Amino acid sequence: MTEAAHPTRGKQAKPTRDEVRAAWDRLRTAAATGSVSANAALIALAEKHPLHLESTAV
């Protein structure tokens, strides 16, 4: 990925609350439009199961 796509954050390793909220929104939107992998990811995350996203694009 390029620097423009992900701004440098220094030593911060975890995403911000806004970034997490945006990721959930993207996942919900993908699930709402019929993405099977997004639906599976939402179920797994809600039930605190590990995710194995080897070859799936959400």
ABEGO torsion letter per residue (X at the ends): XBAAABBBAEABABBBAAAAAAAAAAAAAAAAAGBAAAAAAAAAAAAGBBBBBAABBX
